[in-house]
Amino acid sequence: MAVASRFMCTTLTHHGFSSTTHRTHLGHAQLTLSSRKNQNFHCSVSASDATKTSSVKETIIPWGCDIDSVENASALQKWLSDSGLPAQKMGIERVDVGERGLVALKNIRKGEKLLFVPPSLVITADSEWSSPEAGEVLKRNSVPDWPLIATYLISEASRMKSSRWSNYISALPRQPYSLLYWSQAELDRYLEASQIRERAIERINNVVGTYNDLRLRIFSKYPDLFPEEVFNIDSFIWSFGILFSRLVRLPSMDGKVALVPWADMLNHSCDVGTYLDYDKSSKGIVFTTDRVYQPGEQVFISYGKKSNGELLLSYGFVPREGANPSDSVELALSLEKSDESYEQKSELLKKYGLSESQCFPIQITGWPLELMAYAYLAVSPSSLSGKFEEVSGSLDLDVTSPKQLNRRLFLKQLAVDLCNSERRILFRAQYILRRRVRDMRSGELRALKIFDGFRNLFQ
C-alpha cells in the first residue's frame, strides 16, 4: 500500500480546455482568436470583467423556437427546396434521441450519399451580410471566424423576416442545451469533482471575453451598426451556444467552419462512423450512410469520438449508459517539483515523448500502459535513481509479481471509481440542463397568458 499512497500523492489536475466542438471527426472547429490570416485581433479582458458579465440575468431571445419544436419544419423545408436543396429522403420529426431529428421517409441503402446541401445554403465567414457595412467593419478589424460567424448570426436573426436566413433561424432553438447559461455557483455545485467544470468555466470566460473585446474595440465605435439592444452578452451566449453545438469543419472545403442548415438537424450516435463533408463531384455537403435505414427510423451521423463529458460540454447531452465506447475520464499527473530527482525524471520523460505534466484517458475497461510507467517513475524514490531508465521505459511490466498485481488492482479500482463518479455527475448535469429549459419555457407561457389577460381587459 505504500506505493498506492504515494501514487495518490502525485499531483492530480483537471484536463485543460479544448473547444473541439464539431460534427466531423476529421478536424477541430476551435474557438480561438487566431484563425484568420494576418489577424491582429486580441482579447484583453480581465477576469473581473468576465465574472461581472457572466452573472447577467438571462433574458429571452426574441427569435428561434422551442428546442423540440417541429412547427417551423415545413417552412424550413420549403425555403431550402426553393433555394436549391434537392429532394430529400429524410424529414424533420420529433424523436426519442435528440428530441427532433431527421427520419427516413424511404428505404435508405448502406453506402448511399444523402443531403447534397449546396454551398449557397451554408453559412461561413464569407457569407454575404444583410448589412454589408457591419460585415466590412468586422473583416477590416480581422475578427476571426468564430466570433465573426457568431456576430453574423445575431445580425441576421435581428432582421427577422427581412433576412434570407429567417426560416433557418426560426428553426434554431431559442435556448440550446448549453453550459454557457450556467453561473459560477451552478458549475461549482453541479460539476464539482468533474473534469468538465474547469473546461466549462474556461469556455464561458472565452465567450464573455470575446464579446467584451468586440464591444470595446468595435461595437462601441459603431453603435448604429451594432446597437447594444441587439449585440449584447445574452445574444452572444445564444449564438455561441448555437455554434458550439452546430458548427462543422469541412475538410474538403479547405477546413472551413460552417453552419449547414438541414444537415445540423442530424443527431449523433456512438455506433455510427459517418460524418459531414463537402463532395466535390456533386458540389454539395453530404454524408455517406454506413448502415441501412427503414422508413420511420432516425438517421444518425457521428460528431466525433468524444467522451461523455465532451458531448455534454458542447452539445448538452450524454449518451445512455454504456453506449459510448469513446467515453473516458482524463487523469492528469505531474512530477513534484520538490522531488530531488525532478530534473533526471523530467529528462527521461522527454526522451519518451512525455512531459512533466501529462494527461491520460482512463476507461473502466482499461488505461494506457504509459500511465503505469509514468506513475512508477513519478513515485520512485531518489534511492532508485540508477533504475529510472529501466522503470520509465518498462511498458511491458511483469504482471505476475505480487507488487505489480497490487498496483494493477489499485489502478483498476481507481478507474472504476473515477468513471462511475464522472458518469453520475454528467447525467445529473444533463437532467438539470433539460429541467432548466423546461422551467424557462413554462415561465414564458405563464407570462404570455398574463399578458393576454391584461390585453383582454382593454379590448
C-alpha positions in Angstrom: 0.0 0.0 0.0 3.0 2.3 0.3 3.2 2.6 -3.5 -0.6 3.2 -3.7 -0.5 6.0 -1.1 2.5 7.6 -2.8 0.7 7.3 -6.1 -2.3 9.2 -4.7 0.0 12.0 -3.6 1.1 12.6 -7.2 -0.4 15.9 -8.4 -3.8 15.4 -10.0 -5.1 18.2 -12.1 -8.0 18.8 -14.4 -7.7 18.4 -18.1 -7.1 21.7 -19.9 -9.7 23.4 -22.1 -10.0 22.4 -25.7 -13.0 23.6 -27.7 -13.1 20.7 -30.1 -16.7 21.1 -31.0 -17.6 19.9 -34.4 -19.7 17.4 -36.2 -16.9 15.8 -38.2 -14.1 13.8 -36.7 -11.6 14.9 -39.3 -11.0 18.3 -38.0 -11.4 20.5 -35.0 -13.6 23.6 -35.0 -11.8 25.6 -32.3 -12.8 28.8 -30.6 -9.6 30.8 -31.0 -8.6 34.3 -31.7 -6.0 33.4 -34.3 -7.9 31.6 -37.1 -7.8 34.3 -39.8 -4.7 35.3 -41.8 -2.9 38.5 -40.8 -5.1 38.7 -37.7 -4.4 41.5 -35.3 -7.4 41.0 -33.0 -6.6 40.4 -29.4 -8.7 39.6 -26.3 -7.8 41.9 -23.4 -10.5 41.4 -20.8 -9.7 40.9 -17.1 -11.1 38.1 -15.1 -13.2 40.5 -13.1 -14.9 41.8 -16.3 -15.7 38.2 -17.3 -17.1 37.4 -14.0 -19.2 40.5 -13.9 -20.6 40.0 -17.4 -21.3 36.3 -16.9 -23.6 37.0 -14.0 -26.0 38.9 -16.2 -29.6 37.8 -15.7 -30.9 35.6 -18.5 -33.3 37.2 -21.0 -35.5 35.7 -23.6 -34.0 35.7 -27.1 -36.8 37.0 -29.5 -36.0 34.6 -32.3 -35.8 30.9 -32.7 -38.2 28.2 -31.4 -38.6 25.7 -28.6 -35.8 23.1 -28.7 -38.1 20.3 -29.6 -40.4 22.2 -31.9 -41.1 21.0 -35.4 -43.7 23.7 -36.1 -41.3 25.6 -38.4 -40.1 22.4 -40.2 -42.3 22.7 -43.2 -41.4 26.4 -43.7 -37.7 25.5 -43.4 -38.0 22.6 -45.9 -39.9 24.7 -48.4 -37.4 27.5 -48.2 -34.5 25.1 -48.6 -36.2 23.4 -51.6 -36.9 26.8 -53.2 -33.3 27.8 -52.6 -31.7 24.8 -54.3 -31.8 21.8 -51.9 -32.6 18.6 -53.9 -35.5 16.3 -52.9 -34.7 14.6 -49.6 -35.2 11.0 -48.3 -35.5 12.4 -44.8 -37.8 14.7 -42.9 -37.8 16.5 -39.5 -39.8 14.8 -36.8 -39.8 14.6 -33.0 -37.6 11.7 -32.0 -36.7 9.7 -28.9 -33.0 10.5 -29.2 -32.3 14.2 -29.6 -35.9 15.5 -29.3 -36.1 16.3 -33.0 -34.0 14.8 -35.8 -34.0 13.6 -39.4 -36.1 10.5 -40.0 -36.0 8.2 -43.1 -39.0 8.7 -45.4 -37.9 6.0 -47.8 -35.6 3.0 -47.7 -32.0 4.2 -47.5 -29.2 1.9 -48.6 -25.9 1.4 -46.9 -23.2 3.5 -48.7 -25.8 5.9 -50.0 -24.9 9.7 -50.2 -27.5 11.9 -48.6 -28.2 15.7 -48.2 -26.4 17.4 -51.0 -26.7 20.9 -49.4 -25.3 23.4 -51.9 -22.7 25.9 -50.7 -25.1 28.7 -51.3 -27.1 27.4 -48.3 -24.2 27.2 -46.0 -23.2 30.0 -43.5 -19.4 30.6 -43.4 -17.2 33.6 -42.6 -17.5 34.6 -46.2 -21.4 34.7 -46.3 -23.0 37.9 -47.6 -24.4 40.2 -44.9 -27.8 41.9 -45.0 -25.9 44.8 -43.5 -22.7 44.9 -45.7 -21.2 47.8 -43.7 -21.3 45.7 -40.5 -19.5 42.8 -42.2 -16.9 45.1 -43.7 -16.1 46.6 -40.2 -15.5 43.2 -38.7 -13.4 42.0 -41.6 -11.4 45.2 -41.6 -10.6 44.5 -37.9 -9.6 40.9 -38.8 -12.1 39.3 -36.5 -11.6 35.5 -36.5 -14.1 33.1 -38.0 -15.9 32.0 -34.8 -16.8 35.5 -33.4 -17.4 36.7 -36.9 -20.0 34.0 -37.6 -21.5 34.5 -34.1 -22.0 38.2 -34.8 -23.3 37.4 -38.3 -25.9 35.1 -36.9 -27.1 37.7 -34.4 -27.2 40.4 -37.1 -29.3 38.2 -39.4 -31.5 36.9 -36.6 -32.3 40.5 -35.5 -33.6 41.3 -39.0 -36.3 38.7 -38.7 -38.2 38.2 -41.9 -36.0 40.6 -43.9 -33.1 38.2 -43.6 -32.7 35.4 -46.2 -31.9 33.1 -43.3 -35.1 33.8 -41.4 -36.6 30.4 -42.0 -33.4 28.7 -40.8 -33.0 30.9 -37.7 -36.7 30.4 -36.8 -35.9 26.6 -36.6 -32.9 27.1 -34.3 -33.5 26.6 -30.6 -34.3 29.8 -28.6 -32.1 28.4 -25.8 -29.8 25.5 -26.7 -28.9 22.9 -24.0 -25.6 24.6 -23.1 -23.5 25.0 -20.0 -22.8 28.6 -21.2 -26.0 29.6 -19.4 -24.8 28.3 -16.1 -23.5 30.6 -13.4 -20.2 30.0 -11.5 -22.3 28.8 -8.5 -24.1 26.3 -10.6 -20.9 25.0 -12.2 -19.3 24.7 -8.7 -22.4 22.9 -7.3 -23.3 20.5 -10.1 -19.9 19.8 -11.7 -17.8 19.6 -8.6 -15.2 16.9 -8.9 -15.8 16.7 -12.7 -13.1 17.3 -15.2 -15.6 19.2 -17.3 -16.1 22.0 -14.7 -12.8 23.8 -15.4 -13.3 23.4 -19.1 -16.8 24.8 -18.9 -15.5 27.8 -16.8 -12.8 28.5 -19.4 -15.2 28.2 -22.3 -17.6 30.7 -20.6 -14.8 33.1 -19.9 -13.6 32.8 -23.6 -17.1 33.7 -24.8 -17.6 36.5 -22.4 -14.1 37.8 -23.0 -14.6 37.7 -26.8 -17.9 39.6 -26.5 -16.3 42.2 -24.3 -13.4 42.6 -26.7 -15.7 43.1 -29.6 -17.8 45.6 -27.6 -14.8 47.7 -26.5 -13.0 47.6 -29.8 -15.8 47.7 -32.4 -19.4 47.8 -31.2 -18.9 50.9 -29.1 -17.3 52.7 -32.0 -20.1 51.8 -34.4 -23.3 51.9 -32.3 -25.5 52.4 -35.4 -24.3 49.2 -36.9 -24.1 47.2 -33.6 -26.8 48.6 -31.3 -26.4 47.3 -27.7 -30.1 46.1 -27.5 -29.2 43.5 -30.2 -25.5 42.9 -29.8 -25.3 42.1 -26.1 -24.0 39.3 -23.9 -27.3 37.5 -24.0 -27.4 37.3 -27.8 -23.7 36.3 -27.8 -24.3 33.4 -25.4 -27.1 32.3 -27.6 -25.1 32.5 -30.8 -22.0 30.7 -29.3 -24.3 28.1 -27.9 -25.6 27.5 -31.5 -22.0 27.4 -32.9 -20.7 25.0 -30.3 -23.5 22.6 -31.0 -23.9 23.0 -34.8 -20.7 24.4 -36.4 -18.8 21.9 -38.5 -15.4 21.9 -40.1 -15.4 20.7 -43.7 -12.1 19.2 -44.6 -12.8 19.2 -48.4 -13.6 23.0 -48.3 -10.1 23.8 -47.1 -11.1 23.2 -43.5 -13.8 26.0 -43.4 -16.1 26.1 -40.4 -19.7 26.4 -41.4 -23.3 26.2 -40.3 -25.1 23.8 -42.6 -28.9 24.2 -42.5 -30.9 20.9 -42.6 -27.7 18.8 -42.0 -27.5 20.3 -38.5 -30.8 18.5 -37.6 -28.9 15.2 -37.7 -28.3 13.7 -34.3 -25.2 11.8 -33.0 -24.9 8.1 -32.5 -21.9 6.5 -30.9 -22.4 3.5 -33.2 -22.2 5.5 -36.4 -18.9 6.4 -38.1 -20.2 8.7 -40.9 -19.7 12.4 -40.9 -20.4 15.6 -42.9 -18.1 16.9 -45.7 -18.1 18.7 -49.0 -18.5 16.4 -52.0 -16.7 17.9 -55.0 -18.4 15.7 -57.6 -21.9 16.7 -56.5 -20.8 20.2 -55.2 -22.8 19.8 -52.0 -22.4 18.9 -48.3 -23.1 15.2 -47.9 -22.6 12.2 -45.7 -22.4 8.5 -46.7 -24.5 6.1 -44.7 -22.8 3.2 -43.0 -26.0 1.2 -42.5 -29.5 0.6 -43.9 -32.4 2.7 -42.7 -36.0 1.7 -43.0 -38.8 4.3 -43.3 -39.6 5.8 -39.9 -36.1 5.2 -38.5 -34.0 8.1 -37.3 -30.8 8.7 -39.4 -27.6 9.5 -37.5 -24.1 10.8 -38.1 -21.1 11.0 -35.8 -20.0 14.2 -34.1 -16.6 12.5 -33.5 -15.1 10.1 -31.0 -15.8 12.2 -27.9 -16.1 11.4 -24.2 -19.4 11.8 -22.5 -18.1 15.0 -20.8 -17.1 16.5 -24.2 -20.6 15.7 -25.6 -22.2 17.4 -22.6 -19.9 20.4 -22.8 -20.6 21.1 -26.5 -24.0 19.5 -27.3 -25.7 19.3 -23.9 -26.4 15.6 -23.9 -24.9 12.4 -22.5 -25.4 9.0 -24.3 -27.2 6.3 -22.4 -25.0 4.3 -20.0 -22.6 2.0 -21.8 -23.4 3.3 -25.3 -20.2 5.3 -25.8 -17.0 3.3 -26.5 -15.0 6.5 -26.6 -16.0 7.6 -23.1 -13.1 8.2 -20.7 -12.0 10.3 -17.8 -8.9 12.4 -18.2 -6.4 11.8 -15.4 -3.7 14.5 -15.3 -0.4 13.6 -13.5 2.6 15.7 -12.9 6.0 15.4 -11.3 6.5 17.1 -8.0 9.0 20.0 -8.4 10.2 19.4 -4.9 11.3 15.9 -5.9 15.1 15.6 -5.5 15.3 13.7 -8.8 13.0 16.1 -10.7 15.5 17.1 -13.4 16.5 13.5 -14.0 13.0 12.2 -14.2 12.0 15.2 -16.5 14.7 14.3 -19.0 13.7 10.7 -19.1 10.1 11.6 -19.7 11.1 13.9 -22.6 13.1 11.0 -24.1 9.9 9.0 -24.3 7.8 11.9 -25.7 6.2 12.8 -22.4 6.2 16.0 -20.4 6.4 16.8 -16.7 2.6 17.2 -16.7 0.7 14.6 -18.7 -2.9 13.7 -19.3 -4.1 10.1 -19.7 -7.5 8.8 -20.7 -8.9 6.3 -18.2 -11.8 3.9 -19.1 -13.5 1.3 -16.9 -12.1 -1.3 -19.3 -8.5 -0.1 -19.1 -5.9 2.6 -19.3 -2.8 3.4 -21.4 0.3 1.4 -20.5 2.2 4.7 -20.5 0.2 5.7 -17.4 1.7 2.9 -15.3 5.3 3.6 -16.5 4.7 7.4 -15.8 3.3 6.7 -12.4 6.1 4.3 -11.4 8.7 6.9 -12.4 6.9 9.7 -10.7 6.7 8.0 -7.3 10.1 6.3 -7.4 12.4 7.5 -4.6 15.8 9.0 -5.3 17.5 5.8 -4.0 16.3 4.1 -7.2 17.8 6.8 -9.5 20.1 4.2 -11.1 17.0 2.3 -12.3 15.0 5.3 -13.6 15.8 4.4 -17.2 14.5 0.8 -16.7 11.3 2.0 -15.0 10.4 4.7 -17.5 10.9 2.5 -20.5 9.3 -0.5 -19.0 5.8 -0.7 -20.6 5.5 -4.5 -20.7 5.8 -5.0 -16.9 5.8 -8.4 -15.2 2.2 -8.7 -14.1 2.8 -12.0 -12.3 4.7 -10.3 -9.4 2.6 -9.5 -6.3 3.7 -5.8 -6.4 2.6 -5.4 -10.0 -0.7 -7.2 -9.4 -1.5 -4.9 -6.4 -0.6 -1.9 -8.4 -2.9 -3.0 -11.3 -5.7 -3.8 -8.9 -5.4 -0.4 -7.4 -5.4 1.3 -10.9 -8.4 -0.8 -11.9 -10.4 0.3 -8.8 -9.3 3.9 -9.4 -10.5 3.7 -13.0 -13.9 2.3 -12.0 -14.4 4.8 -9.2 -13.4 7.8 -11.4 -15.5 6.7 -14.4 -18.6 5.9 -12.2 -18.3 9.2 -10.4 -18.0 11.2 -13.6 -20.9 9.4 -15.1 -23.2 10.2 -12.2 -22.2 13.9 -12.3 -22.7 14.2 -16.1 -26.2 12.5 -16.0 -27.2 14.8 -13.2 -26.0 17.9 -15.2 -27.8 16.7 -18.3 -31.1 16.4 -16.3 -30.6 19.9 -14.8 -30.0 21.4 -18.3 -33.2 20.0 -19.6 -35.2 20.9 -16.5 -33.9 24.4 -16.7 -35.1 24.8 -20.3 -38.5 23.3 -19.4 -38.8 25.7 -16.5 -37.9 28.7 -18.7 -40.5 27.6 -21.3 -43.3 27.2 -18.7 -42.3 30.7 -17.4 -42.7 32.1 -20.9 -46.1 30.5 -21.3 -47.2 31.9 -17.9 -46.0 35.4 -19.0 -47.9 35.1 -22.3 -51.1 34.1 -20.5 -50.8 37.1 -18.1 -50.1 39.4 -21.0 -53.2 38.1 -22.9 -55.3 38.6 -19.7 -54.2 42.2 -19.4 -54.8 42.8 -23.1 -58.3 41.4 -22.9 -59.2 43.9 -20.1 -58.6 46.8 -22.6 -60.5 45.3 -25.6 
